[in-house]
Amino acid sequence: MIELVFVIVVLGILAAVAIPRFAATRDDAQIAKGRSDIAAIRAAIVSERQTRLLRGETMYISQLHNTTATLFDGNGSSTLLQYGIPVSAGNGHWNTPSCSGTSPTRVCTYNYTVMGQSVPFTYRQVNGTFDCNRTAATGTMCKNLID
């Protein structure tokens, strides 16, 4: 009986050490997913820009989504990511975008949620940048996602 108690105590200690490590691993996975998404989005913007230049068009794509249900699939006339990324709530997901302005100065904001914090990424049509603000309240998480 005493041996059984010792085994239970040891398992409890191991669980107390392991559970926080699993939570950190999940956060790291969400950051890695975000970094992967951002790299793919930026590559797609550059690819679309090159395609437009070959056609003689100098402007960047006006927005990175066609509907508010699927992001980064293009604007209806252009294709960015072949399958897009669905909008969803919660950690590790992109939220519903918002856009303002008209072409060629259109600005769209796309939010990625990680560790309970929504990090806004801004796409600017005028120069084709897709970036977040490193100095804002979400700056630390922004740096984790893009640096």
N, C-alpha and C positions, 0 to 999 in steps of 0.2 A: 504494500500500500504506500509506503514511504517513497519507493522508487517511482511509482505512478505520479505522486505529487511533484517530485523533482522534475519529471518529464514534462508535466503540464506547466510548471514554472518556467522551464527552459523554452518551451514552445511559446509561452506568453512573451518572454523577453525577445525572442526572435521575431515574433509578429510585431511587437512595438517598434522594432528597428526597421523591419521590412516595409510596413504600410506607408510611412512617409516617403520612402524611396520610390514606391510605385506611383504615388501622387506626383512626384517630381518628374518621373519618366513620362507620365501622361502630359504634363505641361510641356516638356521638351518635344514630345511628338506633335503637339499642336503648333508649336513654334516652327518645327521643321516643315510641317505641312504648309504653313503660311509662307515660309521662305520659298518653298517649291512653287506654290501658286504665283507668288510675286515674280519670281524669275521667269516662269512661263508667260505671264502676262506681259512683262517687259519685252521678252523676245518676240512675242506676237505683235506688239506695237511696232517694233523695228522692222519685222518682216512685212507687215502691212504697209509701212511707210516706203519700203523699197519697191514693193509692187506698185504703189501709187506713182512713185517717181518714174518708173519704167513706162507708165501710161501717160506721163506728162502732167500729172497732178501734183501740186506742191503742198497741199494741206494734209495734216494728219487726220485720222478718222475722228468723227465728231464725238462719239461716245463708245464705250466698250461693251455695251449691252443692247439687246434688241427689245427685251421685255424686262420687267422687274422680277421675274421668276427665275431667269437664267442669266448669269453675268458672264462677261468676257467672251461672248459668242459672236460679237460683231454688232453692227448697227442696222442690220437688215439687208444692207447692200454689200457689206464686206464681212468676211469671216475671220475671226481671230482664233480662238481656241475651238477646235472642231466640235467638241461636245459641250463646251461652256461649263460653268460651275453653278449648281443650283443654290438659290437663296435659302438660308435656313437660320433658325435661331440657335443660340448657344455657343459654347466654346468650340473653336476650330472651324467656324463657318463665316461666310460672308453674308452681310445683311443687305436689305433693300437700299439701292443707291438713290442719290438725289442729284439733279443737274440744274445748272442755271446758265443763263446767257445763250447767245446764238452763235452760230459758226461765223467767224473762225476763233472766237474768244470763249467758246463753251467750256465750262468747268463742271466736272462730275466728281462726286465724293462717294467712295465705296468703303464700307466699314468691315474690318475683320475683327472678330471677337476671340480673344485669347486670355485665359486665366481670369475670366469675368470682366475683362476690360475691352472696350470697343476702341479700336485704333483706326482713325480715319485716314484713308489714302485718297489723294486728290489727283485726278487725271486732268491735265490742261491741254486742250486741243492746239493751242497756239504753238507749243513747242514739243508736244508728245510726251511730257513727263508723267510718270506714275510714281508718286512719292508720298511719304508721310512727314509730319513735322517733328523733328528730333527735339525741339525745345519746348513743345507743349506739355501738358500734364501727362500725356501718354508717350512722352519722348523716350523713356527707358524701354518700353515695349516696342516702340518704333525701331529703335536701334537694334533690339534683339531680332527683329524681323528682316531688316535690310542690311545690316552691317556684318 
